């Protein structure tokens, strides 16, 4: 008996079906059967299914004599299933690598729950990948639970394909999909209401394809009226299960929200059908109102008329337009007045990583200024959700009134990324740009020769923003030459060194102990820091060049693998593809969220990277560095490198995983050859990093002392 029965209904999906099946059959976990249901598809889907079945005995094909729709096609497949768990996979979606193995491991860990809910990411036709915005709910608990104990789990999208259900649980309750447009609604609510043991998996297992056109639920159609009948089925289910009656208020609210959402979308209903849709929604809402339920204010509109609803919507839209116009006029008036104010010679405005916090080079300069030039007033521009802002730091929100007032008067601006385009540089103000480290990969104007790498980047806009710079900080002559070429603007290069690297140069050997303790790393372990850069030529920016679970296992006892992703990937879907789950299980440590990368470096014994600029900073520690360059030719062609890092490396170079594993197994990663390469690398790229970079910036650029 297989662990999973994966049911794949197919109708008019010949363009996507092979990708779906390939993602399934290539899974590392192989204990599953595929029941592919050809729902009398008029295209070539049936022939594709037959071809796959002929090549792989795990694939069975059921050809239906007539088209029955998605729900009943799923039912037909489920009747043939013999696996422990049912997994309904839509035929235009794909599984992520390792998804079934992660699901199987979590099921075993939780003692075979009735339902396991996992995560997904939307894969857009234009190339973007965005994780489910409610992914944090999948970290709400580590054990099994009922929906009554954790009702917020029902805020996750109520579909069949983001969960697996134990087959005997489904059969015992007689769950089945009805016909219709919204067939998932009367399946998922009863399943989740009835399950006695639900578990969660914080991992992206499905890529949910977002088509440019052709998505059923995004099509303008009167078929959206089907939502009323489907919610009627769920209420009928509750009527048949008195023990579940307490769910009626919740379902009543969800129904109202769902109907108003459909009504409010511009591309769902034909305009002529909207009044009738509102009438039926209101009728259903009133018919199922629980006596004890207090109606949320935003849903009370369903007790009124269509005319009242329409008037309310139009009034709200008018208020938004008037408010936006008034704010725009006010901003213009105030901006003109502020440009006439006198600059404050002691006011310094700081920002880092697009206002993400008190971080990086600007933070090092700020702290040194407070120490040796306390008369300078340093104010940070940080978002409201910024983490780790120390107590006592004066801050303003981006684009707030206070920010605009300060920006009009500040004599100095310090940032490691360009200030927003709306900022007007006043005569006499000084902009200090710290950059994000020593450049290895092509930047700014050099990206004009790499059209793939500059996708989504407005290079001329970047150069206009760089025209504001007065000083460009550099840690070595290489950086000076590159920045002057990549940003053909009128700044002066300041050979100060990188202020954030001062701590790496001056830190005592035991500086990283506290960081290790915070990260839960056992005392005495050798810490291997793996920090890959992003791949601009790969969808989503991340390619798993190293099997992290395997690498952690091969390092063996006495070693801890610490992973830090590129900052641009931190908030994206990448960590949900397995990294977060490996961290939860203690296989490795995910240090991507650590605010100060310098502390992560200090806590490590060796760096494994590919083409990340982190290697230049890490070289200041004089600790081993390994360059894993298994895709050098591809990366160079796609993004471009200023020099061949494998010809002038900071340590050993590996070209495939076997070489990487052998390097650590043999201990050669810290031999004399590695030390010699590192010495030459440091001489070239750490030339100006002497531990006094921040002080040098404060004294020479903020206070005007001679260099």
Secondary structure, 3 states (H helix, E strand, C coil): CCCEEEEEEECCCCCCHHHHHHHHHCCCCCCEEEEEEECCCCCCHHHHHHHHHHHCCCEEEEECCCCCCHHHHHHHHHHHCCCCEEEECCCCCEECCCHHHHHHHHHHHCCCCCEEEEEEEEEECCCCEEECCCHHHHHCCCCCECCCCCHHHHHCCCCCCCEEEEHHHHHHHCCCCCCCCCCCHHHHHHHHHHCCCEEEEEEEEEEEEECCCCCHHHCCCHHHHHHHHHHHHHHHHHHHCHHHHHHHHHHHHHHHHHHHHHHHCCCCCCHHHHHHHHHHHHHHHHHCCCCCCCCCHHHHHHHCCHHHHHHHHHHHHHHHHHHHHHHHHHHHHHHHHHCCCCCEEEEEEECCCCCCCCCHHHHHHHHHHHHHCCCCEEEEECCCCCCCCCCCCCEECCCCHHHHHHHHHEEEEEECCCCCCCCCCCCCCEEEECCCCCCCECCHHHHHHCCCCCCCCCHHHHHHHHCCCCEEECCCHHHHHHHHHHCCCCCEEECCCCHHHHHHHHCCCCCCHHHHHHHCCCCCCEEEEEECCCCCCCHHHCCCCCCHHHHHHHHCCCEEEEECCCHHHCCCCHHHHCHHHHHHCCCCEECCCCCCHHHHHHCCCEEEECCCCHHHHHHHHCCEEEEECCCHHHHHHHCCECCCCCCCCCCCEECCHHHHHHHHHHCHHHCHHHHHHHHHHHHHHCCCCCCCHHHHHHHHHHCCCCC
